[in-house]
């Protein structure tokens, strides 16, 4: 019936639409998937943790029964209440900005996007909470207007209920469209089900998007704005089955993570590789690392410069080398310092003090630096490593890659002290450590190169090895985009004023 009432979106022309206005539904229209449960589940887990995700999963059968046998509105209201009741608005906005865009963009319908992107003015009309989808639709898809369900709030927290006119389905969609556009008729209306017909009838042209789950999503390179920064703990989109697996696995995974971390902390470093292998953690080593420097030789230690993946980078570097390598970090939580099996030294904002500390460490032996990068498009940042290039010519780039099937082992918004736990909670996490050639003498500061030239060259070498794309974005840019701060762990003053920070 739908295909007879409205022509298919494939019949809609996209040429010469620069002055046209398009109004599109979201689930099943702009997105291939018709279910919004995975996105509610992402918000539930990222803000409320495993218990909130469990509550949402238990409420989903009731939501499904109401959705299919009573009304769409009632089913969606159950999902909204189970997900958002009691949440801080600021937390909801943070997840919508830092977590959801990557998952939404991986489900973008090619035909709908062809039409939507060709129009000069773009509007999205959706039953989903506006606060949940607006960041993605405006920042990534270039929507000019987002009309969604409005969530009721009290003292900065969501009540779990919705504001009038209620959930935007059926006639509520047409009501919101009339209110926003008045007597002006939008040129194109895109929908995927009969409850979209009321608002599609208000448009000059209406097109239905047939349900074809096998359709391949739009690739990232065709988006209006590339998604570079991504945060969040979950690797895969949590469908109901995946959400259940995550809930059942977390208690087991946490115990396994504690065992793996204990092995890394208590065993001699030359035995950690084999202990990790026995516990399901795979470490592969490529290239030839330089031998340890003998203190009696009077030579300076080697500075290993790694592409950043998680806080565990220097530990897996040490595992690959079979000996503990002290690590210099820009910012690290106190818990991470306590449980670390290697010495971690935190940089201050005093360049002269940092330089003095680094020189001393290099005189004692090898040293590692893992500048922070991002977790989605993989540009990594070596901007502040230019300081190190001025202090030594013994520079060895190290390309780090890891594989995680369930949880990301790094975060910008959350508590970074949990990063090692989340990484080791993966069923079979893996690290690949590739030692690249030591920088030739003619490319170091000792031969007249500036520290920034050296740092940028190292960045390009590692990028070429890993097939990553370099950017000019900095660590501060990442944290401001994802967490709204500069990514600095506030340090409490030490009792002993002469003690080196982080030692």
C-alpha positions, -999 to +999 in steps of 0.1 A: +000+000+000+028+024+009+045+020-024+012+027-043+003+057-022+038+074-026+065+067-052+098+051-041+126+074-030+146+059-059+122+078-083+130+112-068+154+134-088+183+150-069+195+174-096+186+211-093+173+208-058+196+236-043+166+258-036+143+231-024+133+222+012+133+185+023+117+171+054+127+136+064+120+111+091+150+095+108+146+058+117+140+037+086+143+068+064+176+087+068+188+056+087+186+021+073+176+006+106+141+010+117+147+003+154+160+031+177+167+007+206+205+005+199+208+043+203+187+044+235+209+015+247+241+036+240+228+065+260+217+042+288+251+025+291+273+055+286+254+076+312+239+051+336+261+020+332+252-016+332+222-013+356+205+013+334+212-008+303+196-038+322+166-017+331+162-007+295+165-043+282+139-055+307+115-028+296+120-034+259+095-063+256+068-041+271+078-013+247+076-037+217+041-050+227+028-014+231+045-003+198+031-030+176-003-037+193-014-005+210+004+026+195+039+037+184+037+066+208+032+043+239+061+020+230+085+049+224+074+065+257+085+034+276+119+035+259+123+072+268+113+066+304+136+036+309+165+054+293+163+090+305+144+091+338+167+108+363+196+116+339+213+149+339+207+169+308+244+178+305+252+140+304+226+134+277+240+162+256+276+150+261+267+114+248+247+129+219+277+149+209+306+125+215+292+090+212+261+087+190+274+104+157+298+076+148+270+049+152+244+070+134+267+078+105+274+041+100+237+035+093+230+063+068+207+053+039+223+060+005+191+070-014+177+091+014+211+108+018+212+115-020+180+135-018+186+150+016+221+163+008+210+178-025+185+202-010+193+237+001+172+235+033+171+204+054+147+195+081+144+162+101+111+152+118+115+123+142+099+105+171+133+103+188+141+128+215+155+159+199+183+161+225+195+127+214+197+133+176+202+170+171+240+171+174+245+144+147+218+158+124+231+194+125+268+189+129+273+159+106+244+159+081+240+197+079+203+198+090+189+233+094+160+223+116+154+193+139+119+186+151+118+158+177+102+146+208+109+170+237+117+155+271+104+170+303+130+182+328+132+192+364+162+209+380+185+199+352+174+162+351+150+144+328+118+132+343+113+104+318+081+119+305+076+140+273+063+175+267+032+183+247+022+174+220+038+141+230+059+117+210+061+129+174+044+102+155+014+103+131-007+134+135+018+149+160+044+150+132+020+169+109+011+193+137+048+201+144+055+206+107+026+230+104+037+249+134+073+252+120+065+260+084+031+277+087+013+279+053+046+272+034+047+237+019+081+219+020+091+206-014+100+170-005+088+147+023+106+114+030+091+087+052+091+049+055+058+039+072+021+048+073+024+069+104+046+093+083+019+098+057+002+128+076+033+150+073+043+137+038+008+148+026+018+184+036+047+184+012+046+191-025+062+157-032+062+127-010+085+096-014+085+064+006+118+046+016+113+009+012+126-013+040+157-030+026+180-041+055+206-054+030+213-019+016+249-007+022+253+024+043+269+056+030+306+056+034+323+081+057+340+100+028+306+110+014+294+127+046+291+165+047+315+166+077+340+138+086+337+123+120+371+125+135+365+125+173+346+097+190+342+087+226+324+059+243+330+025+258+311+002+235+327-010+202+296-025+186+261-011+183+241-027+211+212-045+195+190-063+221+210-095+217+243-076+219+231-057+250+222-090+267+256-104+259+273-073+273+253-075+305+261-111+310+298-107+302+307-077+323+309-096+357+330-123+341+351-098+321+358-077+352+373-107+371+393-116+340+405-080+337+417-081+374+436-113+367+452-100+336+462-068+353+476-087+383+498-108+360+511-077+343+519-060+376+533-088+397+553-109+372+588-099+359+584-080+326+601-108+305+574-132+317+544-109+311+543-117+273+537-154+281+513-147+309+492-125+286+492-152+260+479-177+285+452-154+296+439-146+261+458-113+255+477-113+222+508-092+217+525-093+183+558-076+177+571-064+143+604-048+134+637-050+154+639-030+186+672-015+197+691-033+225+691-017+259+718+009+266+744+000+291+748+026+318+785+021+318+788+032+282+777+068+291+753+068+262+719+085+264+689+062+264+665+057+235+633+077+233+605+055+220+577+077+204+545+057+201+512+064+184+487+066+212+459+040+216+452+036+253+469+043+286+484+008+283+506+017+254+539+019+274+530-013+292+526-032+260+558-015+247+576-029+277+560-063+272+573-063+236+608-053+247+608-077+277+620-050+301+602-021+319+604+012+301+595+044+321+567+064+304+562+101+303+525+112+301+507+144+298+480+136+322+471+104+340+447+095+369+461+086+403+446+051+401+464+044+368+497+054+384+491+031+414+483+000+394+509+006+367+537-020+366+561+006+351+573+040+363+550+069+350+562+105+350+537+133+345+546+164+326+540+197+342+533+231+325+569+242+332+589+235+300+623+240+317+614+217+346+601+191+322+633+193+301+655+188+332+634+158+343+635+142+308+673+146+305+678+129+338+655+100+328+673+095+295+707+094+313+693+066+333+681+046+303+653+043+277+621+063+279+587+061+262+563+088+252+528+081+239+511+114+227+474+112+228+454+108+196+418+100+188+397+069+187+377+070+154+394+083+123+429+077+139+448+109+135+474+109+163+490+139+178+527+145+184+525+183+189+539+184+224+566+158+216+586+185+199+601+192+234+616+157+234+633+162+200+654+189+214+667+167+242+680+136+223+688+123+189+681+087+199+645+086+185+627+054+176+591+057+163+568+029+173+535+022+156+509+009+180+476-008+170+451-026+192+420-047+187+390-046+209+358-065+202+335-053+230+348-023+249+370+007+240+399+010+264+401+047+264+378+077+271+378+114+272+345+120+290+346+092+316+368+082+344+402+074+329+411+052+359+388+026+344+405+025+310+428-005+318+399-024+332+377-019+301+405-029+278+413-061+296+375-069+299+375-076+262+372-114+255+405-115+235+422-080+233+453-077+212+482-052+207+504-050+177+537-032+183+558-022+152+593-009+158+603+014+130+638+024+120+657+048+143+657+083+129+688+090+108+712+115+123+706+140+095+669+142+104+674+151+141+678+184+159+715+176+163+719+182+125+700+215+125+664+204+121+639+222+143+620+203+170+587+208+152+602+194+119+613+163+137+580+158+155+560+163+123+583+139+104+578+112+130+541+117+128+541+112+090+563+081+093+539+064+118+509+076+098+523+060+066+530+027+085+494+025+098+476+040+068+463+068+090+455+104+080+473+131+098+455+163+110+465+195+126+442+189+155+457+189+190+451+169+222+433+200+236+410+200+205+400+164+212+391+170+248+372+202+241+351+185+214+344+154+235+345+164+271+343+202+272+376+205+290+414+206+282+419+170+293+441+178+323+438+157+354+437+181+384+467+174+405+466+176+443+497+193+459+523+169+472+534+170+509+570+169+499+576+200+477+608+186+461+593+153+450+590+149+412+555+148+400+541+114+392+572+095+405 
